[in-house]
Amino acid sequence: MKYHMIAFFLGFLLDLLFGDPYWLPHPIRFIGSLIAKVEKCFLDKNKVRNGKKELRQGIYMVIIVLFSTMAVTTLILFLAYYINCYLGIAVETVMTYQILATKCLKVESMKVYHCLKDKKLPEARKAVSMIVGRDTEALNEEGVAKAAIETVAENTSDGVIAPMLYTALGGPILGFLYKAVNTMDSMIGYKNDKYLYVGRTAAKLDDVVNFLPARISAYLMIAASFVGGKCFSGKRAYYIYKRDNQNHASPNSAQTESVCAGALGIQLAGDASYFGKIVKKPYIGDRVRAVECEDIKKVNRLMYLTAWLSELICLLALGLMCVVIRSCL
């Protein structure tokens, strides 16, 4: 437990310092590659579309990807700690670092911010297209800023707090299992003709594993709004959260988005274009003021405050567990 706490904290610090350098091979890319290969293996065999068969294939895909992820992570950790405890801590630290995405979210969203500040709307549209799934070609400056804000707000849960909670609870093994589920959902969890059946298990599993973390993330973000300074309103964050946290097709996506909208006093969500088709969506938050590019910096600050609160609470919980375990031995 002591080694786990050290690695858990050091991994968090590495994420804040270095993010995800493009030159560094990332385990999530290998998981994504595995998902793509398994998907191709199954779908290439489907001469005729069959919903029941594709549902089974989707279940098999989830089992194969999760088992492979768990087996590789467990083997690497076991060998590292078996050789030397310090090597084990080092390997677990790096794994924890690669599970989190705090600085990566900031770096990618701040590319959008700098383009907007320099009045380079086409470049801003291209930058935001790298982190959102919607069509960005027709977005104005406010639309681009809003898309970036929504991504940081939503991924504060998916990319930071949820993987942090799972890693605190079960180390990198559980952390990477969560990331594998999340990656499968982002690759095949779509309600379109191709993935409607084969991606359903991954999408539903993602909803399940994010249910509690999304709500924990929301309350941590509300707390961060209270301590974050005058640019945030904790009271409004809580009010909008209670009112709008279900204003999304996903049961989890509006949790932190609603807190962010309330904290900043802006309106998020609404109709958006996906693959050339307008998708009707309810708004989240009240338009106390217009969205501006400076809100991208503010939502990143809110994300960092939320991440630190979560890290400290997790370390405190792990420390208390250490005390309880020692007292029982």
N, C-alpha and C positions, 0 to 999 in steps of 0.2 A: 504493500500500500504506500509506503514511504517513497519507493522508487517511482511508483505511478504518479504520485503528487508532484515530484520533481519534474518528471518528463511532461506532465500535463501543463505545468506552468511555463517551462522553457519552450515547449512547442507553441504555446500561445504567443510568447514574446517573439519567437522567430517569425511567426505569421505577420505580426505587426511590423516587424523590421524589414522583411524581405518580400512578402507576398508570394506570388507565383511567377518567378522569372521564366521567360519563354524558352530559354536554353535548357532549363532543368527538366528532365523527364518526370512526368507526373503520373502517379498510380491511377488517377481517374481516367487518363487517356487510355491506359491499358484495359481498364474496366469497360470503357466505351468501345474499344476495339473488340473485346470479347463479346459484348452485346451485339455489335454489328455482325460478327461472324456467325453467332448462334442464330440470329434473326435470318440471315441469308441462307443458312443451312436448312431452316424450317420452311421459310416462305418460298424458296426455289422449288420445293417439292410439291407445292400446292398447284396442281394443274387446274383444278376447279375450286372456286372459293367454297369453303364449308365452315360455317360459324362455330359449330361444336368442336370440330377438329382444331380450329385456330385458337379457341379458348384453351384447349388442352396443351397446345404448343406454347401458349403464353405462360401457362403454369410451369411447364418444363423449362422454359427460358429462365424464369425467376429462380427456380431451384438450381439450375446449372450455374448461373451467375453468382448467386449467393453462396453456394457451396464452394465454388472456386475461389471467391474472394476470401471467405473464412479460412479455407485450407492454406492458401498462400500466406496470408497475414499471420496466422497462428504459427506456421512453420518458421517464418523469419524471426518472429519474436522469441519463440522457444529456443532456437539456435543461438540467438544473440545473448539471451540471459544465461543459457547453459554454458557458453564460452566464458562470459565475464559479466558481472552485474553492471559495471560501468559501460560496457558495450551495449548491454540491454537498455540502459537508460538512454544512451545516445540514439539507438535505433528507434525506441519508442518516442523520443522527443521529435525526431524527424517525421515519423509517421503522424504524430499529433499535429505538427506544423502543416503537413500536406492535407490533412482532413479539413482544416479551417480555411476560410476565404475572406477574412476581414479586409486586409489591405488590397487584395485583388479587386474586390467590389469598389473600394475607394478609387483605386488607380483607373479602372475602366470608366467609372462614372465621371471622374474628374477630367478625362479626355473630352467628354461632352461639354463639361463646364467651360473649359478653356476655349473650345471652338465657338461656343456661344458668346463668351466674353470678347472674342476677337471678331465677332460678327461674321463668322464663317458658317452659315447655315447648312450648305451642302455637306461640309465636313462633319458638322454636328450630327446631321441625319445619319451619315455613314457610321460615325462612332457609336451612336445609340443603337443602330441596327445590330451591332455586335453583341449587345447584352439584352435585347428584347426579341420577342417572337412576332411582333406585329409589323405591318407595313409602315415604313418611315418616310417614304419618298415625298409625301404630301404634307408632312407635319410642319407647322409653323414653329417659331422659337419657343412659345409656351408649350406646345405639344411635345417637342423634343425634351424640354426640361422636365415636364411631367412624367414622360416615359422613363427617364433616368431615375427620377425620385421614386417612382413606383417600384422599379427594379431593386433599388437599394433597400427600400422599406420591406418588401416581401422577402428578399434574400437575407435580411438580417436574421430571420428565422431559419430559412432553408440552408443558407450557406455559413452561418456563424453559430447561432444559439443551439439549434437542434443537433448538429454534429458535435458541438461542445458538450452538450448534456449526455449524449450517447457515449462519447469518449470518456467522460468522467465516470459514467456508470459501468462501462464494460471495457475500457481501454480502447486501443486502436482497432481491435477485432470488431467490436460493436460499432465503433465509429466508421470503419470502412464498409461494414454491412449497410449502415444507414446511407452512406454515399452511393453505394451500388444501387440501392432502391431508388434514390433520388435521380441518379443518372439514367436508369432504365425508364423512369417516368418521363424525363426530359427528351428521351430518344424515341420511345414507342408508345407513350401514354396519351395518344391523341385520339379524339373521337372523329376520325375521318375514315374513309372507305378502307384504307390499307391497314390501319391499326385498331379499328373498332373492337375487334375480338382478341387478336393476339396481344394487344397492349393493355387489355382491361385489368388483368391481374396485377400488373406492375402499377397501374394508375391507382387502383383501389388500395394496394399495399402502401403506396406513398401517402395516401390520405390517412391511413391508419397510423403509420409511424410518425406522422407530423401533427396528429391531432393534439396531443398534450404539449409538445414543444412549441407549437404555434401560439397557444394560449399563454404558456409561461413566458414566451418571448414578448407577447403583447404587454403583460403586466410589468415585465422588466423595463420595457420601453416607456411605459407610463411613469415608472419610478425615475427613469433617466430624464424624462421631460420635466419633472419637478425639481431636479437638482442641476439641470443643464444650463440654467441662466434665463435671461429675459426674452431670448428669441424663441423660447418654447413655452407653451401653456399646458401644465400638467392637468389642470381641471378640465380644460376643453378636450385634451387627449383622452381622458377617461370617459367623458360624456359622448364623444363621437365614437369611441370604441364600443360602448354599450349599445349605441344606436345602430351603427353601420357594420358591425363585424361579420354579418352574414350577407353583405351586399356583393357577393361574388359567386360564380358557379362552383368554385372549389370551397369546401368547408373550412379551409385553412388560410387561403391567400389574403383575405381581407382583414385578418386579425391584426397584423402589424401595419398594414396599409392604413387602416382606420385610425390607429393610434398616431401615426405620422401625420395624416391629414389634419387631425385635431390639434396636435402639438404645434404645427406650423400655421394653422388657420387657413388652409388651402383646400381646394376640391380636387380629388383624384378620380381615376377610373372614368366611367362614361363610355360611350360607343368608341369602338376601335376597328381598324381594318386588318384582316388577316387573309393573306393570299388573295387579295383583291375583293374580298367580301366583307361588308360591314357587319360587325357583331354587336348587337345591342347589349349594353351593360348599364347597371344602375350607377349613379355617382356615389362617391365615398367622401364624406366631409362637407363642410359649408364653405362657400366662397367668401370668406371674410376679406380676402384680398386676392389679387391675381398671382398665379405662379410665376416665379422669376428664376433666373439661372442661379442666383445666390442660394436658393433653396437646396440645390444639389450639395453645396458645402455643408449646409445645416443638417441635412438628413444623414450625411456621413458622420458628422459630429455626434448625432443622436445614436447612430449605429455603434460607434466606438464606445460611447458611454454605456450603452446596453451590454456590449460585449464585456467590458470591464466589470460591470455589476454581476453578470453571469459567472465570469471566471472566479471572482472573489467568493461568491456564494458556493460555487462548486468546490473550491479549495477548503472552505470552512466546513462543508458537509463531509468531505473526505477526511479532514482532520478529526472531526467528531467520530467518524467511523473508526479511525485508528485508535482513538482513546477507548471506545467501547470494546473493540476487539481485544486490546491489550488487557483491559480490566476483566474480560471473560476468560483469559488464558491463565 
